[in-house]
């Protein structure tokens, strides 16, 4: 997604372009369909199922209406019901309505039965939607009935018939007794279905977001990532999508029902009135769509800027201690203030365009209110209609007008909804665009859907331009990754590059044996069980670990590795998940059953035996562990996880995982790992780490590297010019590269 630039132009029009087109519909379908029907089955069958359900609901409504009118005519006192009800009952019984009311639902039921295997686990959802639509039909029917009730009341008032007036009022009271619970239940089902849909959709997105390391690739802080604020898309955008989708579906369907129901009344009252209404609504809708196009762009940008503002505040909360140590309050305030002003500037544009829309809406509807009185008034003065028809005609006109001007009336909501669909659709596309054929899949989808937008200004176009996943582009060399259970980590002629193309390592080959390696090494080569990776900051030490983990793939060569479950990565800053102390020790295998005595034993090995007693609740104590524990305690707690893992990890990867520990505790930790016969790779800067490893890989910069034994490393450091001993890792790296390139 294109971002506005900073500076004087920051509040200028964003470089976003959207249309109410096939791409918007495709994105809506792939988001909405999974709750009701499998996505891989396509949208045609889903549409047919919706139509089949609608036919069944119409058939059920027909029977309910016929039974309700018959019961009302039988029970109600004479004169309390509108005089038109017997005529309506006669029409319901006139052929071919009874036959169609049976035949069409039966055909729809047969079609539904044929695709029933696709609806496993979804019957309740379809039932809830069908009930909601049935209630919508009931609400529309009650509105029509009430229009006739008020017509009768008006006529009784004009005729000064007191007895008839009170009978008509009693009919209105009966209508209220029925309408109030029906409308209340309709609102309840509407909110209930939206909540259930939101729960499903959040899990649907979350499953994809937390699989195939998508969350890592879409991290806003990762170079090349362009999906901003996934957290907002997973929560607020999903919530708004489900509630507004149901709202629009029911409003559109309700508008169609109102159009059909009240258009008949309007047509019977005055044909010219019906024609002028349709022409007036058509012109107004075209103008509203043009205005809404601009408002959708502004709403899309507002969602992004508001999310950026919240994210900047969350970062202050998460890094409060570091900011306090640096005294960076002024800089943080400046950053938050800049994002606030950006959001407010865009909101000002939103206000201006919203006022334009509001003025247009009010002018449109105020003028429209005059039309029925001008047309029906002349008929009344000519004594062609009674007084009740004037009120009923005006009411019918307003209902039909609301139906055919839905876009005008809700253009602001529609614009914001469309912006949310685009955000969720782009998020879904990005999550699905994983693997070597990501771009091909996106191109195919785009070609099937049609043009996405005007120019290359849409997030989907950014994906096709490979701005999202630089390492997955087909025109960029890829490191071949082979995952094999029980395999060693074998790096063969690997050259590693950053996403921007900077070379970190060239032609590296080595084999790292895990403690449970079962697959023989290719060529019968000997492997290394304990490797130390050293080098100056920024030379590619952590990047090499990312490549081994499969997170980075830009470069050449091949990496064979065991599955992720056989390796355990310990970063410099351990991850402390939300939960109790037991969760911290067992993460990520929270289903493991480990006794408290084993937990205490693991903590005792690492000098944390007293940790459970420091908090009320012991191992069940819930704290913000990343705040209450020091950096060293967090690192020791992370080591305890690997001691408790079952089965033990075949290979440990420690990325400066002991940097916060004193040298003595660090040495004890490595002796503990050796005692447990664990294989490990370490990244570190301390000279004392060398003695705990068999080999040292020195990253020299510019793609150069050296793989030495621990003895060779120490010897190189002692013999190199300007290096007295191994006083620093940087000197050791420079010394080893100098000495062994000269030999």
PyMOL commands that set and color helices and strands:
alter all, ss='L'
color gray80, all
select helices_A, chain A and resi 22-35+39-41+43-75+85-93+97-114+116-119+123-158+162-209+214-217+230-269+271-318+320-326+329-381+387-404+406-409+411-432+438-449+459-464+470-472+522-524+541-549+564-566+581-586+596-605+611-614+618-620+625-628+631-644+663-675+687-692+710-719+729-742
alter helices_A, ss='H'
color red, helices_A
select strands_A, chain A and resi 480-483+489-497+503-512+530-534+555-561+567-570+651-655+680-683+695-701+704-709
alter strands_A, ss='S'
color yellow, strands_A
deselect
rebuild
show_as cartoon
